Amino acid sequence: MNGCKPPGKIRPAAWFSLLLLIVAAGCRQARECAVPHPDLDYEVVRSIDVPVTGRQYINVSTSVILENDTAYYYGLDIPNSSIDIINLTSARYARTLQLNQSGPDEVVYPMAMFVQNTDSLFLMNDYNSFYLINGEGRKINQWRFTGKLPPGLTGSSLSGLDTYTILAVNSYELVRMPFVYLPREKTILAACLWLPSYRNTRAYFEHQKFPLITELSLPDNKFVAFIGRYPPLTGNKVALDMLYSFTSTGNDILVGVMYSPLVFSRNRNSYFCIASKYAHGKVERFSEGVELDDHTEMRIVNANEAYHGIYYDPYRNLLYRVFQLAQPQLDKDNKLLQRIQATWSVIVFTPDGKILGETLFEKEKYDFLNINILPEGVLISKENSFNQKNTEDMYSFDIVKFHISQHEN
């Protein structure tokens, strides 16, 4: 475990003074943070092919739940404002829940979803709003958080930062940044974005002064705390990183950023080193003030090596961290390579930060941004648009199990 300790769960009264602290040297960067660990074999314990003839599906925010020994997969279709529901146990398409776009049960532009059970579905939009609906789409409750900050909280030299946006970014085969509902605490964990513009790389420098996650109380409709920090920068260049992943184990909250092997633990107020053995520091970085257009940013982020989702497995008390290996920016035909074409791996580690091993997966077979956890193993979508074996009339998954010596899996 890395010993650098940043501010952890930060309440507004203490935040301003913490922003004034200069974090001392001592936190290791990707090329210095390495923990030797073995290669892990895996097996496919079950493949699931669900006929969906005549349907279109673009599920960019997904959840899996168990109810009466039946596993259900929920996929939010953002363009169609609907939720596709699949019975994984019987490998059958169950139904599509069309979300209401008007009237008393209106859900405005849902961008992310968290399914607590078949009759409690949380949805989130880009307007700092959360909805709770039942299994028929009837609205049970709604919350809107203003995102207003107490005076003097930002400590940033950029203007227009007196508010923050509660954020869930989900884009097909590009990024999945969900939110989490904690039933015991009755709170929502969601990413928070502070900056009004991405156009200048100065924004990336400034953004790394702020916390990553906000905790919001639903009963009180109030802000609770900020959680997590970027690992301190070394040098005078920054990667194009405003996206991060997080999960709750029930006892801890873990937060990781795309271009660092360090994973923040709220309970320990310090970082774990969860580094891929395939990481070689192949991340393009920029000096402050460089102007970048959309095409350039996309070309760079698709090619960079990067850490993606962190997933907690309650059935085996393990965690999985997804790593995308670096790839060229262009293919042999000079076409822009997409993120989902990259080779990728899964790092398996324990809640106390011990890495048990890593599995390398072949490229262009799975959607490594669409992963969920089942009692049988890890459910990985095979809906990669570059998978030559995919068919339009079938929704396909594999359930995989990692072979971990000296640890029951």
N, C-alpha and C positions, 0 to 999 in steps of 0.2 A: 504494500500500500504506500502510495506516495505521501510524504509528510507535510506538504504545503497546505496550510489551512487558510482558506478565504472566509469572508463573511458568509454565514449560512442562512438560517431562517431569520429574515430581517424585518423587524417591525418599523413602522414609519418614524417613530420617535428617535430611533437609533440610526436610521439610514443615512442621514446627511453627514454625520460625523464619520461614519464608515467610508463614505465616498471620498473623504479627504485623506484617507490613509493611502500611502503608497505601498503596494504589495511588494515585499522584499523578494530578491532573487532566491532561487532554490527549487522552484517548480520546473520539472523537466519537460522539454518539448518532445515531439513525436520521435525524433531520431535518437533521443537520449532515454526515453521511457520504454523499456523492453523487459518483459518477463518471459524467460524460456518456458515453453509449454509444448506438449506433444501434439502430433496430428491425431485427429479423431476420425475413425470410420463411422459411417452411418448406413442405415438400411431403410428402405421404404417399406413400412409395415402395412400400408394400405394405400391404394390409388383410388380416387373418387372421380368419376366422370358423370356429370349431371346433364341430361338432355335438356336443352333450352331452345329447341327448334322454333324459329319464328320470332325470337325475342332479341332485343339488343340490350347489352348490359355494359355499363361503364361504372364499376364499383370502385370509388376512390377513397372511401372511408368504410372500414369493415369492423365487425365484431362477431365473436362466436360465444354462444352461451349453451349451457346444459339445462334441460328441463325434462323431468320424468325420464331420465336416462336417454334422452334424445338430444343430439347436438344440432344446433341451428346456426347457420351462417347468415349474417345480415350485411348487405352491401348497399351503401348510399350512392344512388345515381344522381349526381349533382345537376347535370343538364336537364334531367326530366323530373327533378324534385320528387323522387320516389325511392323506395327501399325494396330491394329484391331479397327474398327470404328463401333459403335453400335448406332442406333437411339433409344433413350430412350423413346421418345414420342410415337412411334408406336411399341416399343418393338420388333424391328427387327435388325438382323445383317445387316449392310450396306455393308461393304467391308473391304478388307485388303490392306493396302498400303505397298508394298514391297520396302524397302529402297535400293538404289543402293550401291553396294559394290566396284564398279570400275567406271572409266570414269569421265566425268566432273561433274556429280551429285553425286559423291561418298560421303557417310557418314560413317566415320570410327568408328566401334564399339560403337554405341550409347548406353549410359547407363542411360539417363534420358531425360525427355521430358516436355515441357511446350507449350500448345496450346493456341495461342492468338485468332485465329479464324480459319475457315475451310481452309483458304488459307495462313496462317502464322503459321508454326509449328517450334518451337525452339528445337534443340536437342543438347545434351552435351555428350562428351566422357571422358575417363580417361586421355586424353593427353592435358588438359587445352584448349580444343577447343569447340567452339559453332558453330552450323549450323542453318541457317534459310532456310526452304524449303517451297514450296507451296503445295497445296492439291494433286498434282500429283507426288510429290517427286522430283521436279526440284529444284536444289540448287539456292537460291536467293543471299545468302551471307555466309561468313564464317569468324570467328575470332579465333585467337589463342593468348592467354595471356602467357607471359613467366614465370610469377610467381617469377621473380627475385626481391629480396628485396633491398631497399636502404642500404648502409653500416651501420652497427651498430644497426640494427633495432630489432634483435631478443632478446638480453639480456639473452640468454640461455647458460648454461654451456655445453650442448651437441653440438657435432660437426655436420657439414653437414646440417645446418639449414639456409642457405643463400637463399633458395628457399621455396616456398609453392606450394601446389597442390590444384587446384580448384576441389572440390569434390562433387559428387552426388552418394550416396550409395543406391542402390535398390536391395534387395534380397527377393525372394518370401517368404512370410509369416515370414520374419525375421526383415527387416528394410526398411523404406522408408524415404529417405532424399533427397528431390527434390531441384530444383532451381526455381527462380521466375524472370519473366521479368516485369519491370515497364515501361509501355508505355509512361507515361508522361515524365519521366526522361530519357527514352531510355537507361536504365541500367539493368544489370543482378545482382541479389543477389544470391550468391552461398556460400556454406560452404568452408572453407579453412583448409587444413591439413598441419601441419608443420613438423611432425616427420617421420624419415625414417624407423622406426621399431616399432612394437607393442610388441616385445618379452619380454621386461623387464618392470615391472610396473613403473620404473623410468620415462619412456616415458609419462605415464599418469600424473605424477606430473608436468613434464616440459610442457606438452601440455596445462595445465591449466593456464600458464602464458600468453598465446596468445589470440588474439581475435578470434571470432567464424565465422563471416561472412565477405565476401569481396564484395564490390560493384564495378562493372566494367562498364565502359562506352563503348557502342558499336560504336557510331559515331567516337569517338577518339581512340578506341582500347587501352584504358588506364585504369589503376587502379584509382579508385576514393577515396575509404575510407574503413577502417575496422569498423565493427559494432558489438557490444556485447562483453561481457566477461563472463567467468565462475564466479559463486558466489565464494567468498573466501573460501578456505579450513579451517576447524578447525580440530585440531588434526594432527596425523601423518600417517593417512591412507587415501587411495583414492579408489574410485570405478572404475571399468573398463568402463570408459565412454569417448568416443571420438565422439559420435554422438549426434546430437541436431536437433531441429526443429525450424522453423521460418515462419513468414507470414507477409504480408503487408496489412494494412487496407486502404491504400491510403494516410493516414495522419501520420502513424506511422509504425515502424517495431518492431515486438516482437520476441524475441529469448528465447527459453527454452532448458535446458539440461535434460538428461534422469533421473538423480538421484537427482534432486533438485526441490522443489516446486516453486522456484523463477523464474519469467519470466522477462527478461530485456526489458525495453521500451527505444527505441532510443530517442524519443522526450523528455522524462522526465529524461533521463540519470540515471535511478534508476530501482529498481526491484518492480514488483507486486508479492504478495504472492498468487499464484494460486495452493493451496494445496488440494489434495484429502482427503476426510474424511476417506477413506479406506487405507491411507498410514500409516504404522506402523514402518517405518525405517528398513524394512527387505531387506537390501542391503549388500551384502558381500563386505568388503573393505580389502585392502592389504597395507602392509608397503612397502616403497620404496625398489626396488631391487629384489622383488620376481619374480622368473621365472615361466611362465605359458605356457602350451601347448595349442594348438587349442581346443582340446576336453574339457579341464578344463574351458577355457574361455566360450565356448558355453554353457556348463552345468550351469555355474554361471549366465550368462546374461539372459538365458531363465527363470530361477527361480526367479531372483530379481524382486521386484516391480520397476516400471519404468514409466516415462512420455514419451509419444510418440508425435504424431503430434499436431500442433496448426493450426486451420483453421479459417479463417475469413469468416463470412456470411454477404455479402453486402446487402442482401434482408431484413435482420432483424437487421443489425448493431450489431451483436453479435460475440463472439469468442467461440470456443470449444477446450478444451484440453483433449486428450486421456490419460487415466491412466491404466496401467496394474497392477493388483494385484499380490502379491507374490504367488508362487506355489511351491510344492516340486520339487526337481531336477529329481526324478524318479517316474514312475507310479507304480501301484500295481504289475506289471510284471517286474519291474526293468528296464524298458525302459526309455530312456531320454525323458522327457516331452519337447514339443516344445513351443516356445513363443506364438504361435497362439492358444494354448489350454487354456490359462489363462482366468480367469474372468476379466472383464474390465469395465471401466466407462467413462463417458464424463462429464467434468466440464464445465458449461456454465457461461461465464462472459462477462462483457461489456468492451469497449475499454479503459475505465478509470480504469480498474482493479477490478471492483465490481463483486464478485461471486454471481450469481443468484440461483445456485443450482447444483445438480449432479445426474446423472442417472446411475444406475448399470445395466449392460447388462449380460445376461447369457453367459456362456462360450461355445465355440465350435459351435457357430451358425454363427457368422459374421467374416469377415476379418477386424479387427479394424485398420489395417494399410492401408486400401483402402477406404478412405472417400472423398467425394466431396460434393459440395454445389449446390442446385437447388432452384428456387423460391418456389417450393412445400415444401422443407424441406431438410434434410440431407440425402444424398445418401450413403448407406453403402453396400458394397459387401457382399454377402453370400457365396463367394467362399472360404470357410474355408475347408481345406482338411479333417478335423475331423467332419464336419457336415454330419450326417448320412442321411439327406434328400437330399443332393446334388446328381445331376445326371450329367454324363459326357456330355450329349447332350443339356445342358441348362446352360446359364449364368444368375445368379439370383442376384437381388438387393432388398432392402427395402428402401423406402423413409420414414423417421421418422420425427415426429414433437414433440418438447418438450413442456410440459405444464408449462408455467412460469407465476406465479401470478404477477400482477402489472407491467408486461412488455409484450408488444405486441409481439407475436411470430407467 
